[in-house]
Amino acid sequence: MNDQTPPEQKQPKRRVEMTVRPTAPILPPSNIQGNALMVVIAIMAFLACLTLGAVSMVRATATGWQSQISREITIQIKPEDGLDMGAALVKARDLALTFVGTRDGQIMDDSATARLLEPWLGTGLNLEDLPVPRLIVVTIDESNPPDFEAMRALLKEEVPQAFLDDHRTWVNRLVQMARTTVMIGAGVLILVFTAMVLTVVFATRGALSGNRHIIEVLHFVGAEGSFVAQEFQKHFLKISLKGAAAGGVLAAGLFAVASFWQSRSLATPESDQATALFGTFTIGWAGYLGIFATMIVIALLTTITARITVMRTIYEIDLIRSDPTRTDGLLDD
């Protein structure tokens, strides 16, 4: 039976469209080695960021102490028989304010002086019965301080009972303490970073050792070393970013919570003790930027370690191919 269908009406058979199965990642998105490495990175990032924030906090607190002390000088007048204390206080204050670099002078009254002595002598003091020196607090210009030696000589001449304390000894001691504290904190930070580097390096190599067979297969089928290293870099970069972000955010959150607690509990014994020992728990934008930079450094360190380890593994595989007798000591690394 002949086919009478006109040629123009004949339609070609439709071809079945080919479907390409989506490619899976070379490395599994999560495994035991990767999760363990992420936890290690998170812990080391938390310790590094915590140390960095603590050093920044101590340095800012010491700087604040130094600035507060260097802004004021104290004139002390010792009581003597026949001395008109009120007139001596006014005269000493006026003499101090004649010098260039002084801004204000405040005579501490009886109530303020009694409050200073309350921790040792209790309340209800009568200063008339006690040989208590009286104080004058003079505010000075930090950028243009007065001539302390000339002021001390003039006070000694006009008011022999007056003694000028410019807090220079305390400032020098505080500066030395601040420098020592910062140096100790920097040393601890270096130790933490060194431990973090070694831990991340060995943890990354341990995680890569479990995927060595993947590197061998890819290299055997002809994949270039740069391609294999790039794939492993991406994988370990994600792991390191997650771990470093977790540790850094936890450290930043700890400082934020401590600062919030301190601001909410002002004038309480707990807050006063914490402020006296550690200062304020605010690390400022510089501290948070340092925490962010630490997170980036940890991520880059892990990525570079992964690349170096992959390239070293490929080099060992090429050595084994060229000389199979050299397997000793290479596969065990």
Secondary structure in CASP SS format (residue, H / E / C, confidence):
PFRMAT SS
TARGET T0000
AUTHOR 0000-0000-0000
METHOD secondary structure of the structure
MODEL  1
M C 1.00
N C 1.00
D C 1.00
Q C 1.00
T C 1.00
P C 1.00
P H 1.00
E H 1.00
Q H 1.00
K C 1.00
Q C 1.00
P C 1.00
K C 1.00
R C 1.00
R C 1.00
V C 1.00
E C 1.00
M C 1.00
T C 1.00
V C 1.00
R C 1.00
P C 1.00
T C 1.00
A C 1.00
P C 1.00
I C 1.00
L C 1.00
P C 1.00
P C 1.00
S C 1.00
N C 1.00
I H 1.00
Q H 1.00
G H 1.00
N H 1.00
A H 1.00
L H 1.00
M H 1.00
V H 1.00
V H 1.00
I H 1.00
A H 1.00
I H 1.00
M H 1.00
A H 1.00
F H 1.00
L H 1.00
A H 1.00
C H 1.00
L H 1.00
T H 1.00
L H 1.00
G H 1.00
A H 1.00
V H 1.00
S H 1.00
M H 1.00
V H 1.00
R H 1.00
A H 1.00
T H 1.00
A H 1.00
T H 1.00
G H 1.00
W H 1.00
Q H 1.00
S H 1.00
Q H 1.00
I H 1.00
S H 1.00
R C 1.00
E E 1.00
I E 1.00
T E 1.00
I E 1.00
Q E 1.00
I E 1.00
K C 1.00
P C 1.00
E C 1.00
D C 1.00
G C 1.00
L C 1.00
D C 1.00
M H 1.00
G H 1.00
A H 1.00
A H 1.00
L H 1.00
V H 1.00
K H 1.00
A H 1.00
R H 1.00
D H 1.00
L H 1.00
A H 1.00
L H 1.00
T C 1.00
F C 1.00
V C 1.00
G C 1.00
T E 1.00
R E 1.00
D E 1.00
G E 1.00
Q E 1.00
I E 1.00
M C 1.00
D C 1.00
D H 1.00
S H 1.00
A H 1.00
T H 1.00
A H 1.00
R H 1.00
L H 1.00
L H 1.00
E H 1.00
P H 1.00
W H 1.00
L H 1.00
G C 1.00
T C 1.00
G C 1.00
L C 1.00
N C 1.00
L H 1.00
E H 1.00
D H 1.00
L C 1.00
P C 1.00
V C 1.00
P C 1.00
R E 1.00
L E 1.00
I E 1.00
V E 1.00
V E 1.00
T E 1.00
I E 1.00
D C 1.00
E C 1.00
S C 1.00
N C 1.00
P C 1.00
P C 1.00
D C 1.00
F H 1.00
E H 1.00
A H 1.00
M H 1.00
R H 1.00
A H 1.00
L H 1.00
L H 1.00
K H 1.00
E H 1.00
E H 1.00
V C 1.00
P C 1.00
Q C 1.00
A E 1.00
F E 1.00
L E 1.00
D E 1.00
D C 1.00
H C 1.00
R H 1.00
T H 1.00
W H 1.00
V H 1.00
N H 1.00
R H 1.00
L H 1.00
V H 1.00
Q H 1.00
M H 1.00
A H 1.00
R H 1.00
T H 1.00
T H 1.00
V H 1.00
M H 1.00
I H 1.00
G H 1.00
A H 1.00
G H 1.00
V H 1.00
L H 1.00
I H 1.00
L H 1.00
V H 1.00
F H 1.00
T H 1.00
A H 1.00
M H 1.00
V H 1.00
L H 1.00
T H 1.00
V H 1.00
V H 1.00
F H 1.00
A H 1.00
T H 1.00
R H 1.00
G H 1.00
A H 1.00
L H 1.00
S H 1.00
G C 1.00
N C 1.00
R H 1.00
H H 1.00
I H 1.00
I H 1.00
E H 1.00
V H 1.00
L H 1.00
H H 1.00
F H 1.00
V C 1.00
G C 1.00
A C 1.00
E C 1.00
G H 1.00
S H 1.00
F H 1.00
V H 1.00
A H 1.00
Q H 1.00
E H 1.00
F H 1.00
Q H 1.00
K H 1.00
H H 1.00
F H 1.00
L H 1.00
K H 1.00
I H 1.00
S H 1.00
L H 1.00
K H 1.00
G H 1.00
A H 1.00
A H 1.00
A H 1.00
G H 1.00
G H 1.00
V H 1.00
L H 1.00
A H 1.00
A H 1.00
G H 1.00
L H 1.00
F H 1.00
A H 1.00
V H 1.00
A H 1.00
S H 1.00
F H 1.00
W H 1.00
Q H 1.00
S H 1.00
R H 1.00
S C 1.00
L C 1.00
A C 1.00
T C 1.00
P H 1.00
E H 1.00
S H 1.00
D H 1.00
Q H 1.00
A H 1.00
T H 1.00
A H 1.00
L H 1.00
F H 1.00
G C 1.00
T C 1.00
F C 1.00
T C 1.00
I C 1.00
G H 1.00
W H 1.00
A H 1.00
G H 1.00
Y H 1.00
L H 1.00
G H 1.00
I H 1.00
F H 1.00
A H 1.00
T H 1.00
M H 1.00
I H 1.00
V H 1.00
I H 1.00
A H 1.00
L H 1.00
L H 1.00
T H 1.00
T H 1.00
I H 1.00
T H 1.00
A H 1.00
R H 1.00
I H 1.00
T H 1.00
V H 1.00
M H 1.00
R H 1.00
T H 1.00
I H 1.00
Y H 1.00
E H 1.00
I H 1.00
D H 1.00
L H 1.00
I H 1.00
R H 1.00
S H 1.00
D C 1.00
P H 1.00
T H 1.00
R H 1.00
T H 1.00
D C 1.00
G C 1.00
L C 1.00
L C 1.00
D C 1.00
D C 1.00
END
